[in-house]
Amino acid sequence: EPPADFICPITTELMSDPVMAADGHSYERSAMERWLATKSTSPMTGEALVHSFLAPNHTLRRQIREWEEAN
């Protein structure tokens, strides 16, 4: 089982392109882009997001890749 931090809260699947949203949580890029197409709230908290910029989470992506190689 992958660590919980490697799982997208929207898709409940292992992330391959994790991004960090304004709420400080990481999501799969494609899932969060679909979410933001119709909503301006956090999928985790329900609170309004102060912006819709999605920052690549390179550290998490590297950790997921390392975990995949080891498993």
N, C-alpha and C positions, 0 to 999 in steps of 0.2 A: 504493500500500500504506500502510495506517495505521501509525503508530509502534507498536512492540511494547508500550509501556506502555498503549496504548489497547485492547488485546486482553485479554479475560478468560481467565485460565489454565484455567478449567473448561470454558467453552464454545468457546474459541478464536475468538470473534467480537468485533466491536467493541462496547464497552460503551455503554449508554445511561443506566444508573442505577448508576454505580460506587459501591461502598462499601468502606471499609477495615476489615479484620478485625483481630483481636488480634495476628496474625502480622506486621502492617505492610504486607501486600500488599493490592492492590485487586482486587475481583471484581465481576461483575454481580450486583446485589442478588438477583434471583430465583434465580440459580444457586447463590449462597452460602447462601440460605435453604433450598434443597432439600438442599444438602450437610449443613448443620447439623441437619437433621431426623433424620439417621441417624448422623452422625459428630461427634466433638468434637476433630478434629485439623485441622491446616493442610493445605489441598490442595497447597500448594507444598513444604512441608518434611516433612509427616507427623508433626510434633511436636504435642503436646497444646496446644490453645488455652486461655489462662488465663481467657477469658470468651467469650461468644457475641454480645456487642454488635457491631452493624454500624454504623459511623459513615458518614454520607454524605460522599463525597469531592467536594465542590463544585468545588474547583480543577480536578481531573481532568475532571469533567463539562464545565466551561467550555472547557477545552483541546480536548476531543473535539468539542464543538459548533463551535468556531472552525475546527478542522481540516476538519470536514464542510462548512462554508460555503465555505472556501477551495478545496475539492476537489470 
